[in-house]
Amino acid sequence: MTLANMRAQGVRSLWVVCELCRYEAVMNVDRFGDAVPVPAFGPRMVCTSLARTRARTGWSARDTRA
């Protein structure tokens, strides 16, 4: 899935979870281009404990504005 696919569904954020400590954050991705694949964010995310993370679409952060 690319950011363009995600945005077409009204989603503008990613839900990022640390696989070690389970810390969660919502990241707005408006500044990134449409062609960027969602999985590309996971390896770039770093928790304060330096654990590996993965990025998922932030469906709960769906933009409901028309």
DSSP file (Angstrom, degrees, kcal/mol; ACC not computed):
  #  RESIDUE AA STRUCTURE BP1 BP2  ACC     N-H-->O    O-->H-N    N-H-->O    O-->H-N    TCO  KAPPA ALPHA  PHI   PSI    X-CA   Y-CA   Z-CA
    1    1 A M              0   0    0      0, 0.0    37,-2.9     0, 0.0     2,-0.2   0.000 360.0 360.0 360.0 135.8    0.0    0.0    0.0
    2    2 A T  B  >  -A   37   0A   0     35,-0.3     4,-2.0    36,-0.1    33,-0.1  -0.570 360.0-105.5-101.1 169.7    1.3    3.5   -0.9
    3    3 A L  H  > S+     0   0    0     33,-2.1     4,-2.8    31,-0.4     5,-0.2   0.830 121.4  59.4 -64.3 -30.3    0.4    6.7    0.8
    4    4 A A  H  > S+     0   0    0     30,-2.1     4,-1.9     2,-0.2    -1,-0.2   0.927 106.3  46.6 -63.0 -44.4   -1.7    7.6   -2.2
    5    5 A N  H  > S+     0   0    0     29,-0.3     4,-0.7     1,-0.2    -2,-0.2   0.911 114.2  48.6 -61.3 -42.7   -3.9    4.5   -1.6
    6    6 A M  H ><>S+     0   0    0     -4,-2.0     5,-1.9     1,-0.2     3,-0.9   0.914 110.9  49.1 -64.6 -44.9   -4.1    5.3    2.1
    7    7 A R  H ><5S+     0   0    0     -4,-2.8     3,-1.9     1,-0.3    -1,-0.2   0.830 101.4  63.6 -66.3 -32.5   -5.1    9.0    1.4
    8    8 A A  H 3<5S+     0   0    0     -4,-1.9    -1,-0.3     1,-0.3    -2,-0.2   0.763 102.5  51.3 -62.3 -23.6   -7.8    7.8   -1.0
    9    9 A Q  T <<5S-     0   0    0     -3,-0.9    -1,-0.3    -4,-0.7    -2,-0.2   0.357 126.2-103.5 -92.3   3.3   -9.4    6.2    2.0
   10   10 A G  T < 5S+     0   0    0     -3,-1.9    53,-3.2     1,-0.3     2,-0.5   0.629  77.6 136.2  85.6  15.1   -9.2    9.4    4.0
   11   11 A V  B   < +B   62   0B   0     -5,-1.9    -1,-0.3    51,-0.2    -2,-0.2  -0.839  21.0 166.4-100.4 130.7   -6.3    8.3    6.2
   12   12 A R        +     0   0    0     49,-0.5    17,-2.1    -2,-0.5    18,-0.3   0.263  56.9  61.0-124.4   8.7   -3.5   10.8    6.7
   13   13 A S  E     -C   28   0C   0     15,-0.2    45,-2.7    45,-0.2     2,-0.4  -0.936  64.1-137.6-137.2 157.3   -1.6    9.2    9.6
   14   14 A L  E     -CD  27  57C   0     13,-2.8    13,-3.1    -2,-0.3     2,-0.6  -0.909  16.1-135.9-112.1 144.7    0.4    6.1   10.4
   15   15 A W  E     -CD  26  56C   0     41,-3.1    41,-2.4    -2,-0.4     2,-0.5  -0.904  24.9-163.4 -97.1 119.1    0.2    4.2   13.6
   16   16 A V  E     -CD  25  55C   0      9,-3.3     9,-2.1    -2,-0.6     2,-0.4  -0.909   6.8-173.0-111.6 129.8    3.7    3.3   14.7
   17   17 A V  E     -CD  24  54C   0     37,-1.8    37,-1.6    -2,-0.5     2,-0.5  -0.979  22.8-132.1-126.1 131.3    4.4    0.6   17.3
   18   18 A C  E  >  - D   0  53C   0      5,-2.5     4,-1.4    -2,-0.4    35,-0.2  -0.695  13.9-149.7 -77.4 127.2    7.6   -0.4   19.0
   19   19 A E  T  4 S+     0   0    0     33,-2.3    -1,-0.1    -2,-0.5    34,-0.1   0.684  91.3  44.2 -73.8 -17.0    7.9   -4.2   18.8
   20   20 A L  T  4 S+     0   0    0     32,-0.5    -1,-0.1     3,-0.1    33,-0.1   0.922 130.3  15.1 -91.3 -55.7   10.0   -4.3   22.0
   21   21 A C  T  4 S-     0   0    0      2,-0.1    -2,-0.2     0, 0.0    -1,-0.0   0.515  92.9-126.5-101.7  -5.2    8.2   -2.0   24.5
   22   22 A R     <  +     0   0    0     -4,-1.4     2,-0.1     1,-0.2    -3,-0.1   0.666  47.2 164.2  67.8  19.5    4.9   -1.6   22.7
   23   23 A Y        -     0   0    0     -6,-0.1    -5,-2.5     1,-0.0     2,-0.3  -0.481  22.1-154.4 -63.9 138.6    5.1    2.2   22.8
   24   24 A E  E     +C   17   0C   0     -7,-0.2     2,-0.3    -2,-0.1    -7,-0.2  -0.901  19.0 170.3-120.8 146.8    2.6    3.6   20.2
   25   25 A A  E     -C   16   0C   0     -9,-2.1    -9,-3.3    -2,-0.3     2,-0.5  -0.988  27.4-133.8-149.9 151.4    2.5    6.9   18.3
   26   26 A V  E     -C   15   0C   0     -2,-0.3     2,-0.5   -11,-0.2   -11,-0.2  -0.942  23.7-163.1-108.5 128.1    0.5    8.4   15.5
   27   27 A M  E     -C   14   0C   0    -13,-3.1   -13,-2.8    -2,-0.5     2,-0.3  -0.948  14.4-136.7-118.2 122.9    2.5   10.1   12.8
   28   28 A N  E     -C   13   0C   0     -2,-0.5   -15,-0.2   -15,-0.2     3,-0.2  -0.619  16.1-171.1 -74.7 132.4    1.1   12.5   10.2
   29   29 A V    >   +     0   0    0    -17,-2.1     3,-1.6    -2,-0.3   -16,-0.1   0.069  47.1 118.1-115.1  22.8    2.5   11.7    6.8
   30   30 A D  T 3  S+     0   0    0    -18,-0.3    -1,-0.1     1,-0.3   -17,-0.1   0.795  72.2  59.3 -59.4 -29.2    1.2   14.8    4.8
   31   31 A R  T 3  S+     0   0    0     -3,-0.2     2,-0.3     2,-0.1    -1,-0.3   0.555  91.9  84.8 -80.6  -6.1    4.7   15.9    4.0
   32   32 A F  S <  S-     0   0    0     -3,-1.6    -3,-0.0     1,-0.1     0, 0.0  -0.693  85.1-102.0 -98.9 150.7    5.6   12.7    2.2
   33   33 A G    >   -     0   0    0     -2,-0.3     3,-1.2     1,-0.1   -30,-0.3  -0.195  26.2-114.4 -69.6 159.2    4.9   11.9   -1.5
   34   34 A D  T 3  S+     0   0    0      1,-0.2   -30,-2.1   -31,-0.2   -31,-0.4   0.764 110.1  61.7 -63.5 -28.6    2.1    9.7   -2.7
   35   35 A A  T 3  S+     0   0    0    -32,-0.2    -1,-0.2   -33,-0.1    -2,-0.0   0.550  75.1 112.2 -80.4  -6.5    4.4    7.1   -4.1
   36   36 A V    <   -     0   0    0     -3,-1.2   -33,-2.1   -34,-0.1     2,-0.2  -0.513  68.0-130.2 -71.2 126.2    6.0    6.2   -0.8
   37   37 A P  B >   -A    2   0A   0      0, 0.0     3,-1.3     0, 0.0     4,-0.3  -0.551  11.6-128.6 -76.0 141.4    5.0    2.7    0.4
   38   38 A V  G >  S+     0   0    0    -37,-2.9     3,-1.9     1,-0.3     4,-0.5   0.898 105.9  59.4 -56.9 -45.1    3.7    2.4    3.9
   39   39 A P  G >  S+     0   0    0      0, 0.0     3,-0.5     0, 0.0    -1,-0.3   0.716  89.6  74.5 -60.2 -17.6    6.1   -0.4    4.9
   40   40 A A  G <  S+     0   0    0     -3,-1.3     4,-0.4     1,-0.2    -2,-0.2   0.723  88.5  60.5 -67.1 -19.7    9.1    1.9    4.1
   41   41 A F  G X> S+     0   0    0     -3,-1.9     3,-1.0    -4,-0.3     4,-1.0   0.847  88.2  72.1 -76.5 -33.7    8.4    3.8    7.3
   42   42 A G  G X4 S+     0   0    0     -3,-0.5     3,-1.1    -4,-0.5    11,-0.5   0.896  96.6  46.1 -51.1 -54.6    9.0    0.9    9.7
   43   43 A P  G 34 S+     0   0    0      0, 0.0    -1,-0.3     0, 0.0    -2,-0.1   0.720 111.9  54.3 -64.8 -19.2   12.8    0.6    9.4
   44   44 A R  G <4 S+     0   0    0     -3,-1.0     2,-0.3    -4,-0.4    -2,-0.2   0.622  87.3  93.7 -89.9 -13.7   13.2    4.3    9.7
   45   45 A M    <<  -     0   0    0     -3,-1.1     2,-0.4    -4,-1.0     8,-0.4  -0.640  56.9-168.8 -81.9 134.8   11.2    4.6   13.0
   46   46 A V        -     0   0    0     -2,-0.3     2,-0.1     6,-0.1     6,-0.1  -0.989  10.2-147.8-129.5 125.3   13.4    4.5   16.1
   47   47 A C    >   -     0   0    0      4,-1.0     3,-2.3    -2,-0.4     6,-0.0  -0.466  32.6-109.6 -81.1 159.4   12.1    4.1   19.7
   48   48 A T  T 3  S+     0   0    0      1,-0.3    -1,-0.1    -2,-0.1    -2,-0.0   0.741 124.4  54.4 -64.1 -20.6   13.9    5.7   22.6
   49   49 A S  T 3  S-     0   0    0      2,-0.0    -1,-0.3     0, 0.0    -2,-0.0   0.353 117.2-118.8 -90.6   6.3   14.9    2.2   23.6
   50   50 A L    <   +     0   0    0     -3,-2.3     2,-0.2     1,-0.2    -2,-0.1   0.791  61.3 152.8  61.9  32.2   16.3    1.7   20.1
   51   51 A A        -     0   0    0      1,-0.1    -4,-1.0     0, 0.0    -1,-0.2  -0.501  51.6 -97.2 -86.1 159.4   14.0   -1.2   19.4
   52   52 A R        -     0   0    0     -2,-0.2   -33,-2.3    -6,-0.1   -32,-0.5  -0.480  45.2-168.9 -71.3 147.0   12.7   -2.2   15.9
   53   53 A T  E     -D   18   0C   0    -11,-0.5     2,-0.3    -8,-0.4   -35,-0.2  -0.828  13.6-147.6-130.1 170.6    9.4   -0.8   14.9
   54   54 A R  E     -D   17   0C   0    -37,-1.6   -37,-1.8    -2,-0.3     2,-0.4  -0.987  14.5-134.1-137.6 150.2    6.8   -1.3   12.2
   55   55 A A  E     +D   16   0C   0     -2,-0.3     2,-0.3   -39,-0.2   -39,-0.2  -0.859  22.3 178.8-107.0 138.7    4.4    1.2   10.7
   56   56 A R  E     -D   15   0C   0    -41,-2.4   -41,-3.1    -2,-0.4     2,-0.1  -0.921  40.5 -87.5-130.0 158.1    0.8    0.6   10.0
   57   57 A T  E     -D   14   0C   0     -2,-0.3     2,-1.6   -43,-0.3   -43,-0.3  -0.417  36.2-127.0 -66.2 141.7   -1.9    2.8    8.6
   58   58 A G    >   +     0   0    0    -45,-2.7     3,-2.2     1,-0.2   -46,-0.3  -0.502  41.2 163.5 -89.3  68.2   -3.6    4.9   11.2
   59   59 A W  G >  S+     0   0    0     -2,-1.6     3,-1.3     1,-0.3    -1,-0.2   0.819  73.9  58.3 -58.2 -31.8   -7.2    3.9   10.4
   60   60 A S  G 3  S+     0   0    0      1,-0.3    -1,-0.3    -3,-0.2    -2,-0.1   0.674 100.7  58.6 -72.2 -13.7   -8.3    5.3   13.7
   61   61 A A  G <  S+     0   0    0     -3,-2.2   -49,-0.5   -48,-0.1    -1,-0.3   0.039  77.0 154.4-100.6  25.4   -6.9    8.7   12.7
   62   62 A R  B <   -B   11   0B   0     -3,-1.3     2,-0.7   -51,-0.2   -51,-0.2  -0.285  48.8-121.0 -58.1 133.5   -9.1    8.9    9.6
   63   63 A D        -     0   0    0    -53,-3.2    -1,-0.1     1,-0.1    -2,-0.1  -0.689  29.5-177.2 -78.8 114.5   -9.7   12.5    8.4
   64   64 A T        +     0   0    0     -2,-0.7     2,-0.2     2,-0.0    -1,-0.1   0.396  43.4 115.5 -96.5   2.6  -13.5   12.9    8.5
   65   65 A R              0   0    0      1,-0.1    -2,-0.0   -55,-0.1     0, 0.0  -0.507 360.0 360.0 -72.9 141.0  -13.4   16.5    7.2
   66   66 A A              0   0    0     -2,-0.2    -1,-0.1     0, 0.0    -2,-0.0   0.457 360.0 360.0 -82.9 360.0  -15.1   16.8    3.8
